[in-house]
Amino acid sequence: MSNTLIAEFMGVKLFSLEKTFGFPEANWTLFGQSNLNFTLSAGVLLWPVVFIMTDLINEYYGRRGVKILTYMTAGLITYGFVMLTFAMELSPAEFWRTSHIGPDWSEAQKQAALLQVGDYNQAYNLVFGQSRWIIFGSIVAFLLSQLVDVRVFHQIKMRTGEGKIWMRSTGSTLVSQLIDTFVVGIIALYFGLHIPFAQVIATCVMGYLYKGTVALLLTPVIYALHGAIDGYLGHSQAEQMKVEAAQ
């Protein structure tokens, strides 16, 4: 829950994946939109942890465990959303507005600082005000994607049995993240920021390519964590929990 909540608030920052790792930008053309790059929300730093935890809870605690945690997490995100709105409406202390400006600065330096940052209250509202559409879109997308994830996970497990962990874990994540990426993108970017629909879809495709790649790369981690949990619980208890989770 902590990872999801933190990801929502840090997700307002968009970053270039290519520039972060020192690579040239992709500059792809898709759906008539040119110069598309891997521009991602900073929240993707924590979402892989959410993917893994969802699969583990699915495996050992079943649908009920995932649904309880999903509803609790959505409730916490909503609570944070409401509190953030109240915080933005508070009247700021006057001295705080320009506390980033040194008392001995020249008039030119003060004006430059105000042009770059504005006052702190404006900066605060600008940053967190953007996140409200992202948070709203994420709540809807999170609920839908998690409920789809748990269903796909158990449908695959019913057909394949206890083997092929990669298929149910990675497969359910690929499906759920497809829904999550496009739902949050359409709500936050199209309805929230009024970005043209074709550009939103193209951006979502780029984001999903990243998330899908990460999901595939995390497959060995899933196996390692399964082995660690089974070793800690003991084979008989681990198997009993898996059987009960499947039911």
VENNOR-V151398 format. One record per pair of residues at least 12 apart in sequence whose ideal C-beta (glycine too) atoms are under 7 Angstrom apart, sorted by the first residue. I is the first residue (numbers start at 1). J is the second residue. D is the distance in whole Angstrom. If there is no record, write none. Layout:
i: {I & I}
j: {J & J}
d: {D & D}
//
This chain:
i: {1 & 1 & 1 & 1 & 3 & 3 & 3 & 4 & 4 & 4 & 4 & 5 & 5 & 5 & 6 & 7 & 7 & 7 & 8 & 8 & 8 & 8 & 8 & 9 & 10 & 10 & 11 & 11 & 11 & 11 & 11 & 12 & 12 & 12 & 12 & 13 & 14 & 14 & 14 & 15 & 15 & 16 & 16 & 16 & 17 & 17 & 17 & 18 & 18 & 25 & 26 & 30 & 30 & 31 & 31 & 31 & 32 & 33 & 33 & 33 & 36 & 36 & 38 & 38 & 39 & 40 & 40 & 44 & 48 & 48 & 51 & 51 & 51 & 52 & 52 & 52 & 52 & 54 & 54 & 54 & 55 & 55 & 55 & 56 & 57 & 58 & 58 & 59 & 59 & 60 & 60 & 60 & 60 & 61 & 62 & 62 & 62 & 63 & 63 & 66 & 66 & 67 & 70 & 70 & 70 & 74 & 74 & 74 & 77 & 77 & 77 & 78 & 81 & 81 & 84 & 88 & 88 & 88 & 92 & 96 & 97 & 97 & 97 & 98 & 99 & 100 & 100 & 100 & 101 & 133 & 133 & 133 & 133 & 134 & 136 & 137 & 137 & 137 & 137 & 137 & 138 & 140 & 140 & 141 & 141 & 141 & 141 & 142 & 144 & 144 & 145 & 145 & 145 & 145 & 146 & 148 & 148 & 148 & 149 & 149 & 149 & 152 & 152 & 152 & 153 & 153 & 154 & 156 & 156 & 156 & 157 & 162 & 165 & 165 & 165 & 166 & 169 & 170 & 170 & 170 & 173 & 174 & 174 & 177 & 177 & 177 & 177 & 178 & 181 & 181 & 181 & 181 & 182 & 185 & 185 & 185 & 185 & 186 & 189}
j: {69 & 72 & 73 & 76 & 46 & 49 & 50 & 50 & 73 & 77 & 142 & 76 & 77 & 80 & 46 & 43 & 46 & 47 & 43 & 77 & 80 & 135 & 138 & 131 & 42 & 43 & 41 & 42 & 43 & 131 & 134 & 127 & 130 & 131 & 134 & 42 & 39 & 40 & 41 & 40 & 42 & 37 & 38 & 39 & 38 & 40 & 210 & 37 & 38 & 37 & 38 & 202 & 205 & 198 & 201 & 202 & 198 & 198 & 199 & 202 & 202 & 206 & 206 & 210 & 203 & 207 & 210 & 210 & 214 & 218 & 173 & 215 & 218 & 218 & 221 & 222 & 225 & 66 & 146 & 149 & 169 & 173 & 222 & 225 & 69 & 150 & 153 & 242 & 245 & 229 & 241 & 242 & 245 & 245 & 244 & 245 & 246 & 150 & 154 & 146 & 150 & 150 & 143 & 146 & 147 & 139 & 142 & 143 & 135 & 138 & 139 & 139 & 132 & 135 & 128 & 125 & 128 & 129 & 121 & 120 & 119 & 120 & 121 & 119 & 120 & 113 & 117 & 120 & 113 & 187 & 188 & 192 & 193 & 188 & 187 & 183 & 184 & 187 & 188 & 192 & 184 & 183 & 187 & 179 & 180 & 183 & 184 & 180 & 179 & 183 & 176 & 177 & 179 & 180 & 176 & 175 & 176 & 179 & 172 & 173 & 176 & 171 & 172 & 175 & 168 & 172 & 246 & 168 & 171 & 172 & 246 & 242 & 222 & 223 & 226 & 219 & 222 & 215 & 216 & 219 & 215 & 212 & 215 & 208 & 211 & 212 & 215 & 208 & 204 & 207 & 208 & 211 & 204 & 200 & 203 & 204 & 207 & 200 & 203}
d: {7 & 6 & 5 & 6 & 4 & 5 & 5 & 6 & 5 & 7 & 7 & 5 & 6 & 6 & 6 & 4 & 4 & 6 & 7 & 6 & 7 & 5 & 6 & 6 & 5 & 6 & 4 & 6 & 3 & 7 & 5 & 6 & 5 & 4 & 6 & 4 & 5 & 7 & 6 & 6 & 6 & 6 & 7 & 6 & 4 & 6 & 7 & 6 & 6 & 4 & 6 & 4 & 6 & 5 & 6 & 5 & 6 & 6 & 5 & 4 & 5 & 6 & 6 & 6 & 7 & 6 & 6 & 7 & 5 & 6 & 5 & 6 & 7 & 6 & 6 & 6 & 7 & 6 & 7 & 6 & 4 & 7 & 6 & 6 & 6 & 6 & 5 & 6 & 6 & 7 & 5 & 7 & 6 & 6 & 7 & 3 & 7 & 5 & 6 & 6 & 4 & 7 & 7 & 4 & 7 & 6 & 6 & 6 & 6 & 7 & 5 & 6 & 7 & 5 & 6 & 5 & 6 & 7 & 4 & 6 & 4 & 6 & 5 & 6 & 6 & 6 & 6 & 6 & 5 & 7 & 5 & 3 & 7 & 5 & 6 & 7 & 4 & 3 & 4 & 7 & 5 & 6 & 6 & 7 & 5 & 4 & 4 & 7 & 6 & 6 & 4 & 7 & 5 & 4 & 7 & 6 & 5 & 6 & 5 & 7 & 4 & 7 & 4 & 5 & 5 & 4 & 7 & 4 & 6 & 7 & 6 & 7 & 6 & 6 & 6 & 5 & 5 & 6 & 6 & 5 & 4 & 6 & 6 & 7 & 5 & 7 & 7 & 6 & 5 & 5 & 5 & 6 & 5 & 6 & 6 & 4 & 7 & 6 & 7}
//
